[in-house]
Amino acid sequence: SDDAVHLALRGRALAGVKARAVAACERHGIGVVLVPTLVPGINTRGIGDLLKAAVRMAPVVRGVHFQPVAYFGRHPRSPGGGPRISLPELMAAIEDQSAGMFQASEFRPPGCEHAWCSFHAQYLVLPGGGVRWLKPSEAPRGCCALIAAETGAQRTMAHVARQWAAPADLQPAGAPETPASGPMSLEAFLDRARSHTFSVSAMAFQDVWTLDLERLRECCIHVLDPRHGLVPFCAYNVTATDGRALYRK
């Protein structure tokens, strides 16, 4: 909502445009996931405020997917060691700036790509604006529990289709009141979960200065190229400082 951030990152005042886009999606039953690019010194102090605003906009806003800045395209100079924010720093900032509303211990590594590439957690938005963590029913998958890339990609697509789509019925008629805290009946949970699940996630894309071959080898997010076959997403988008691409030719 801060046009100073939009002007710094995009060169345009976009707060009003984005607000109207979210309102239009709500009118037409389209779910929205907010995807902020995080740049230290520009918008990393607003992480908690963004999460709280997103929760208030549920259920049309289905979650927030953070993307720490990666440097693609043309750059006048090397970014060197910064400005960047790592995934551990981001998780700590989420907990600190949300005053514990979201806990770093609740985030899980991916089930497909390398464990250093992303994290995620699922929540139930409660009446009054609170959230309740939806603890996974199975052990988290990380670096020592690899699965086939095709299987991981299928799971990811199914999850995105299920979680990021707008709910068919935003508030079921006659749904029982859901308590803001304390025990919740199974009926109340199921009714609330149909429309008010909320995701918090992040993905650390690699650029030419941070490229890690181990992470690339374990990637399950690919671009299908007619000349090169399946290319890891980060490798496909990597560029030199003058904008030359390795695969996009």
ZAMARGU-4260 file (C-alpha; in steps of 0.2 Angstrom, whole numbers, plus 5000, padded with zeros to 4 digits):
<rodrens>
0) 5000/5000/5000 | 5015/5011/5001 | 5018/5020/4984 | 5036/5025/4990 | 5040/5006/4988
5) 5032/5005/4971 | 5041/5020/4965 | 5058/5013/4971 | 5055/4996/4964 | 5044/4998/4949
10) 5045/5017/4945 | 5027/5020/4946 | 5014/5023/4960 | 5004/5007/4959 | 4995/5006/4976
15) 4978/5011/4969 | 4980/5000/4954 | 4983/4985/4965 | 4969/4989/4977 | 4957/4990/4962
20) 4963/4974/4955 | 4960/4964/4971 | 4943/4972/4972 | 4939/4966/4954 | 4945/4949/4958
25) 4934/4948/4973 | 4919/4953/4963 | 4923/4939/4950 | 4927/4925/4962 | 4946/4925/4958
30) 4958/4921/4972 | 4973/4932/4974 | 4990/4928/4981 | 5001/4943/4985 | 5019/4941/4979
35) 5031/4955/4985 | 5049/4956/4980 | 5059/4960/4995 | 5074/4972/4994 | 5083/4977/5010
40) 5082/4995/5014 | 5066/4997/5003 | 5052/4986/5010 | 5059/4973/5022 | 5053/4983/5037
45) 5035/4981/5031 | 5034/4962/5030 | 5023/4961/5046 | 5011/4974/5040 | 5009/4966/5024
50) 5005/4949/5032 | 4992/4957/5043 | 4984/4967/5029 | 4983/4951/5019 | 4974/4942/5033
55) 4962/4956/5034 | 4958/4954/5016 | 4955/4935/5017 | 4946/4925/5009 | 4949/4934/4993
60) 4968/4935/4997 | 4973/4917/4999 | 4991/4920/5005 | 5007/4929/5003 | 5022/4922/4993
65) 5038/4932/4997 | 5052/4933/4984 | 5069/4939/4990 | 5076/4950/4977 | 5087/4941/4963
70) 5096/4951/4950 | 5092/4947/4932 | 5093/4958/4917 | 5104/4973/4914 | 5113/4980/4929
75) 5126/4995/4929 | 5137/4986/4942 | 5138/4970/4952 | 5126/4969/4967 | 5140/4960/4977
80) 5135/4954/4994 | 5119/4965/4995 | 5106/4971/4996 | 5099/4954/4999 | 5088/4945/5012
85) 5090/4926/5015 | 5076/4914/5019 | 5082/4912/5038 | 5082/4931/5039 | 5065/4932/5031
90) 5058/4919/5043 | 5065/4928/5058 | 5058/4945/5051 | 5040/4937/5049 | 5040/4931/5067
95) 5047/4947/5074 | 5036/4960/5064 | 5020/4950/5066 | 5023/4950/5085 | 5022/4931/5085
100) 5007/4929/5074 | 5017/4918/5062 | 5031/4908/5070 | 5047/4904/5061 | 5046/4886/5069
105) 5030/4883/5059 | 5038/4885/5042 | 5043/4869/5032 | 5055/4865/5019 | 5049/4860/5001
110) 5045/4843/4997 | 5052/4844/4979 | 5066/4856/4976 | 5081/4859/4987 | 5078/4863/5005
115) 5087/4880/5004 | 5076/4885/4990 | 5059/4889/4999 | 5048/4887/5014 | 5029/4887/5017
120) 5016/4885/5030 | 4997/4884/5030 | 4985/4893/5042 | 4967/4895/5046 | 4960/4913/5047
125) 4950/4915/5063 | 4936/4927/5066 | 4943/4943/5073 | 4958/4942/5062 | 4969/4929/5071
130) 4977/4914/5063 | 4979/4896/5068 | 4993/4886/5061 | 4988/4870/5052 | 5001/4858/5057
135) 5006/4845/5043 | 5000/4828/5046 | 5016/4820/5040 | 5035/4823/5043 | 5042/4838/5033
140) 5052/4833/5018 | 5069/4841/5017 | 5086/4837/5010 | 5086/4819/5015 | 5069/4813/5009
145) 5070/4817/4990 | 5056/4813/4979 | 5055/4812/4960 | 5054/4828/4951 | 5038/4823/4941
150) 5030/4818/4957 | 5035/4834/4966 | 5029/4845/4952 | 5012/4836/4951 | 5010/4838/4970
155) 5015/4857/4969 | 5002/4860/4955 | 4988/4851/4964 | 4992/4861/4980 | 4992/4878/4970
160) 4976/4874/4962 | 4968/4869/4978 | 4975/4883/4989 | 4977/4898/4978 | 4960/4897/4970
165) 4945/4907/4977 | 4933/4897/4987 | 4917/4893/4978 | 4907/4898/4994 | 4915/4912/5004
170) 4904/4909/5019 | 4893/4894/5019 | 4875/4898/5024 | 4871/4893/5042 | 4890/4889/5046
175) 4893/4888/5065 | 4902/4902/5073 | 4921/4898/5074 | 4930/4902/5090 | 4944/4914/5089
180) 4954/4903/5102 | 4952/4887/5111 | 4946/4870/5105 | 4936/4870/5088 | 4923/4857/5083
185) 4926/4847/5068 | 4911/4854/5059 | 4917/4872/5063 | 4934/4868/5057 | 4928/4860/5040
190) 4916/4875/5037 | 4930/4888/5040 | 4943/4878/5031 | 4932/4878/5015 | 4935/4897/5013
195) 4948/4904/5025 | 4964/4894/5023 | 4979/4905/5021 | 4997/4902/5015 | 5013/4910/5019
200) 5028/4905/5008 | 5044/4911/5000 | 5056/4906/4986 | 5074/4911/4984 | 5077/4912/4966
205) 5096/4911/4960 | 5105/4924/4949 | 5122/4924/4942 | 5130/4929/4958 | 5121/4916/4969
210) 5120/4901/4957 | 5122/4885/4966 | 5124/4869/4956 | 5118/4858/4970 | 5102/4867/4971
215) 5100/4867/4952 | 5102/4848/4951 | 5088/4846/4963 | 5076/4858/4955 | 5059/4852/4951
220) 5052/4868/4943 | 5057/4868/4925 | 5055/4877/4909 | 5052/4866/4894 | 5063/4873/4880
225) 5062/4865/4862 | 5082/4865/4860 | 5087/4861/4878 | 5073/4851/4885 | 5069/4853/4904
230) 5079/4868/4910 | 5079/4872/4929 | 5069/4888/4931 | 5083/4898/4939 | 5096/4893/4925
235) 5083/4897/4912 | 5081/4915/4918 | 5100/4919/4923 | 5108/4933/4914 | 5124/4942/4912
240) 5125/4960/4918 | 5122/4966/4900 | 5105/4956/4900 | 5112/4941/4889 | 5103/4925/4893
245) 5111/4908/4894 | 5096/4899/4887 | 5084/4912/4880 | 5092/4914/4863
</rodrens>
